[in-house]
Amino acid sequence: MNGSRVLVLNSGSSSVKYQLLDMADGSRPASGIVERIGAGPVADHAAALKRVADELAAQGLGLDSPELAAIGHRVVHGGTRFTEPTLITDEVVEEIEKLIPLAPLHNPANVTGIKVARALRPDLPQVAVFDTAFHSTIPEAAARYAIDVATADRWGVRRYGFHGTSHAYVSRATAALLGKDPAEVNTIVLHLGNGASASAVRGGVCVETSMGLTPLEGLVMGTRSGDIDPAAIFHLSRVGGMSTDEIDTLLNKRSGLAGLCGDNDMREIGRRMGEGDQAAQLAFDIYIHRLRKYVGAYTAVLGRVDAIAFTAGVGENSAAVRQAAMRDLTAFGIEVDGVRNALRSAAARLISTEASRVAVAVVPTDEELEIAGQTFDLVSA
C-alpha cells in the first residue's frame, strides 16, 4: 500500500457527506456534502458519488489518485454479525442488506453508497465501519431485553447502541486529555446532538449504552422521545386509533424537544427560556432530568467514574445544558467550574473544578477521523 489518504463517505437517505483525510500528517485535504439527492440535478446516489468524485478531481484529489489508500464507509447497523471494521466484499454487502429491517432509514442508503463507490473504484480496498460495533462489548445482562428469548433471538431484538464511532473516539480522547491510558479510565460519554446517547465505558470497553434496538431509546432528543412506556404505543393504537406508521412518525419525528415545545434547537430553546417561555423551560427541564438520570445510573454501573465527557453539537456548545446536568452532584464527586464551563473553545478541555474527584470534560467528537483511522489500520494490516 503506497497511499496514506482515506476517503470517508457517509451516505444518508438524501445526502452524501465526504471527507478526505491524510493519515500520514493528519491533514484534511478536502471535505463536503452533496444534498437533496432525488431532487433537482442530483437524481440518485450514483449521481451524488459522481459529483463527489468530480469535486475531488477539481482539487487534484481524484479517486484515481495513487495517494488514496482506501475508502471508509459509515454503516449505521451491523447487528450481531459485524462487531469490528470489515473489508467490503460481495458477501459483506449481502449481509448488510439483510440487516435493513433493523435500520430501514439508514442501511439502504449506506448500502447504495457502498455499491456506487465500489463501481467507481473496484480495485480499491473499501471498509465498512459500523455505528453499533463499539457497543458490541456490552454484557448480555445489559444487551438483553426481558422478553421471551426465542422471540427476541428470532427477530434480533436486543440492545445494539449507536453513535459508536463517536463514543469510541471521545472515550479515548478523554483519557488522552487526562494523560492516561484508556485502559485506566472509566468514562461516561454524553453524545448530545439532535440525536443523543450516553455510554458507560470501563477501561476503554463499552459496558452500557442508552440507545437500543433502534436509535429511539434513551435520552430525550431533538425530535425523538427516548424512553417511553411500551404500553403507550398500545394505548395510542387501541384508544387513539393511530396506525403503526403514525405512531412511528410521532415518536421519531414529532416528539423530544420539538414535541414538547415546538423547537428542537437548544439555542432557540435557551432564548425562549430567557423570555420566560414556560413550554421551553419545561422541555429543557425534562431533557436535563433524563440526562441526569442516566448519569446516575451509569455511575452505579461503573462503580468508579473517572470522567464525564460532553460531546456533539449540544454537548460541545451549550454551557447551560452542561451546568444543569452536573448541578448539585458533589456527593458523586462532581463539581463544575462555572468560569471554565462558560468558556467557548474548539479544543478538548476540562470544565471541572480542581477539587472535583470526577473530571468533567468537553471533548469535540471526530467521527470521520475515527472511521478513517479504523479503515487505514485494517487495510494497512
SVG drawing of the C-alpha trace seen along z (x, -y; Angstrom):
<svg xmlns="http://www.w3.org/2000/svg" viewBox="-60 -38 64 58">
<polyline fill="none" stroke="black" stroke-width="0.4" points="0.0,0.0 1.6,-3.3 -1.1,-5.9 -1.8,-7.4 -5.2,-9.0 -8.6,-7.7 -11.9,-9.0 -14.7,-8.7 -18.2,-8.5 -21.4,-8.9 -24.2,-8.1 -27.6,-9.2 -31.1,-8.9 -30.9,-12.3 -27.2,-13.4 -23.6,-12.2 -21.0,-13.7 -17.4,-13.1 -14.0,-13.9 -10.6,-13.1 -8.0,-12.6 -4.3,-12.0 -3.2,-9.6 0.5,-10.4 0.3,-14.0 -3.3,-14.4 -4.3,-16.9 -7.7,-17.0 -7.3,-18.0 -11.0,-18.0 -14.5,-17.8 -18.0,-18.5 -21.6,-17.4 -23.9,-16.7 -27.5,-17.3 -31.1,-17.0 -30.5,-13.6 -33.5,-12.7 -34.5,-16.3 -33.2,-18.6 -29.9,-17.8 -28.8,-15.1 -31.0,-12.2 -29.7,-9.4 -26.7,-8.2 -24.8,-7.3 -25.1,-11.0 -24.1,-12.2 -21.0,-10.0 -20.1,-11.1 -20.3,-14.7 -18.1,-13.9 -15.6,-12.4 -15.8,-15.5 -15.3,-17.8 -12.2,-15.9 -10.8,-15.8 -11.3,-19.6 -8.9,-19.9 -6.4,-17.5 -7.5,-14.8 -9.4,-12.5 -10.5,-8.9 -7.7,-7.7 -5.0,-9.3 -2.3,-6.9 -2.2,-8.5 -5.7,-7.2 -5.3,-4.1 -8.9,-3.2 -12.5,-4.3 -14.2,-4.0 -18.0,-3.8 -20.1,-4.7 -22.8,-1.9 -25.3,-2.5 -26.3,1.0 -24.1,4.1 -26.3,6.3 -24.5,9.1 -22.7,10.0 -20.4,7.0 -18.5,6.0 -15.4,4.5 -14.4,2.7 -14.8,5.0 -13.3,5.2 -16.1,5.0 -16.8,7.9 -19.9,9.0 -20.8,11.3 -20.4,8.4 -22.7,6.2 -25.3,9.0 -25.1,9.4 -25.5,5.6 -28.6,5.7 -30.0,8.4 -29.8,6.0 -32.0,3.4 -35.1,4.4 -33.2,3.3 -32.3,-0.1 -34.7,-0.8 -34.0,-4.5 -30.2,-4.2 -28.8,-0.9 -30.4,-1.1 -28.6,-4.4 -25.3,-3.1 -25.5,-0.1 -26.2,-2.2 -23.2,-4.4 -21.0,-1.3 -22.2,0.2 -21.7,-3.0 -18.2,-3.6 -17.2,-0.1 -18.3,-0.5 -16.2,-3.7 -13.1,-2.1 -13.5,1.7 -9.7,2.1 -9.5,0.1 -9.9,1.5 -13.2,0.3 -14.1,0.8 -17.4,0.7 -17.2,-0.9 -20.4,-0.3 -22.1,-2.6 -23.1,0.4 -19.6,2.0 -18.2,0.2 -21.2,1.3 -21.0,5.0 -18.9,5.5 -21.8,4.7 -22.6,7.8 -25.7,9.9 -27.3,8.6 -27.2,5.1 -27.9,6.2 -30.9,8.4 -34.4,7.2 -36.6,9.1 -38.8,10.7 -39.2,14.3 -35.7,15.4 -36.8,17.4 -38.9,14.4 -36.0,12.0 -33.5,14.2 -35.7,14.9 -36.2,11.2 -32.9,9.8 -34.5,7.8 -31.7,6.6 -29.7,3.5 -27.3,2.6 -26.5,-1.0 -25.5,-3.7 -23.1,-6.7 -20.4,-4.1 -17.6,-5.8 -18.2,-9.0 -18.3,-7.2 -15.1,-5.3 -13.2,-8.4 -14.4,-10.6 -13.6,-8.0 -10.1,-7.6 -9.6,-11.4 -10.9,-11.9 -8.2,-9.5 -5.6,-11.4 -6.8,-14.7 -6.2,-13.2 -2.8,-11.9 -3.8,-8.3 -4.1,-5.1 -7.8,-4.4 -7.5,-1.1 -7.1,-3.0 -10.1,-5.3 -13.8,-4.8 -15.8,-7.3 -19.4,-8.3 -19.7,-9.8 -22.7,-12.0 -23.2,-12.5 -25.7,-15.3 -26.8,-16.4 -30.2,-16.3 -29.8,-12.5 -28.4,-11.9 -26.9,-8.9 -25.0,-8.0 -22.5,-5.3 -20.6,-3.8 -17.0,-2.9 -14.9,-0.9 -11.2,-0.8 -11.8,-1.6 -14.6,1.0 -18.2,0.1 -20.4,1.8 -23.7,0.0 -25.4,-2.4 -28.7,-4.2 -29.9,-3.6 -31.3,-0.1 -32.7,1.9 -33.0,-1.4 -31.8,-5.0 -35.2,-5.8 -34.5,-4.6 -32.8,-6.5 -32.3,-10.3 -34.7,-13.0 -33.6,-14.1 -34.4,-16.8 -37.4,-15.0 -37.3,-11.6 -39.0,-10.7 -36.3,-8.5 -37.5,-6.2 -41.3,-5.6 -43.6,-3.0 -44.2,-0.5 -47.8,-0.3 -48.2,-3.9 -47.9,-2.6 -50.8,-0.1 -52.8,-2.9 -52.3,-5.2 -53.3,-2.3 -56.3,-1.0 -57.7,-4.2 -56.3,-6.8 -56.9,-4.8 -53.4,-5.6 -51.7,-3.3 -48.2,-1.8 -46.8,-4.3 -48.5,-7.2 -47.1,-6.2 -43.6,-5.7 -43.7,-9.2 -44.9,-10.6 -42.1,-9.1 -39.3,-9.7 -40.2,-13.0 -42.8,-14.8 -41.5,-14.1 -38.5,-15.1 -37.8,-18.8 -39.8,-19.5 -42.8,-17.7 -42.6,-19.4 -42.2,-23.0 -42.1,-23.2 -38.3,-23.7 -35.5,-21.2 -32.7,-23.7 -31.3,-24.2 -30.1,-27.7 -33.7,-28.8 -35.0,-27.0 -32.5,-28.9 -33.5,-32.2 -37.2,-31.4 -36.4,-30.4 -34.7,-33.8 -38.0,-35.4 -39.9,-33.4 -41.4,-30.9 -42.8,-28.1 -43.1,-25.4 -39.4,-25.9 -38.5,-25.8 -40.4,-22.5 -38.8,-20.9 -35.4,-21.9 -36.2,-20.5 -37.4,-17.2 -34.3,-16.9 -32.0,-17.6 -33.9,-15.3 -33.5,-12.3 -29.8,-13.1 -29.1,-13.3 -30.9,-10.0 -28.6,-8.3 -25.5,-9.8 -26.7,-8.4 -27.4,-5.0 -24.1,-4.8 -22.3,-5.8 -23.8,-2.8 -22.9,-0.6 -19.3,-1.6 -18.8,-1.8 -16.0,-4.3 -16.2,-7.2 -13.1,-9.0 -14.5,-11.3 -17.7,-12.6 -17.3,-13.8 -19.8,-16.1 -19.6,-15.9 -21.6,-16.6 -23.5,-19.8 -25.3,-20.4 -22.7,-18.8 -19.9,-20.9 -21.7,-24.2 -24.3,-24.5 -22.8,-25.6 -26.4,-25.8 -27.0,-22.1 -23.7,-21.1 -24.2,-23.2 -27.7,-22.0 -26.8,-18.3 -23.9,-18.5 -25.7,-20.6 -25.7,-19.5 -23.7,-16.3 -21.0,-17.0 -22.0,-13.8 -20.8,-11.9 -17.5,-13.8 -18.7,-16.0 -18.1,-19.8 -18.2,-22.1 -16.3,-25.3 -18.7,-28.0 -16.0,-30.1 -14.4,-27.2 -17.7,-25.9 -18.7,-29.2 -15.5,-29.5 -16.1,-28.8 -13.4,-26.8 -13.0,-24.3 -10.4,-22.4 -10.9,-19.5 -10.8,-20.9 -11.7,-20.3 -14.6,-22.2 -14.5,-20.7 -13.0,-22.4 -9.6,-21.4 -11.4,-19.8 -13.7,-17.6 -12.9,-13.9 -14.5,-13.3 -13.0,-15.1 -15.8,-16.8 -14.7,-17.5 -15.9,-18.9 -14.4,-16.8 -15.2,-17.6 -16.1,-14.4 -14.4,-13.4 -16.3,-10.5 -14.6,-11.0 -11.2,-10.6 -12.3,-7.5 -13.7,-5.9 -10.6,-6.9 -8.3,-5.5 -10.1,-2.2 -10.2,-1.9 -6.4,-2.7 -5.4,-0.3 -7.4,2.5 -6.0,2.1 -2.5,1.5 -2.7,4.8"/>
</svg>
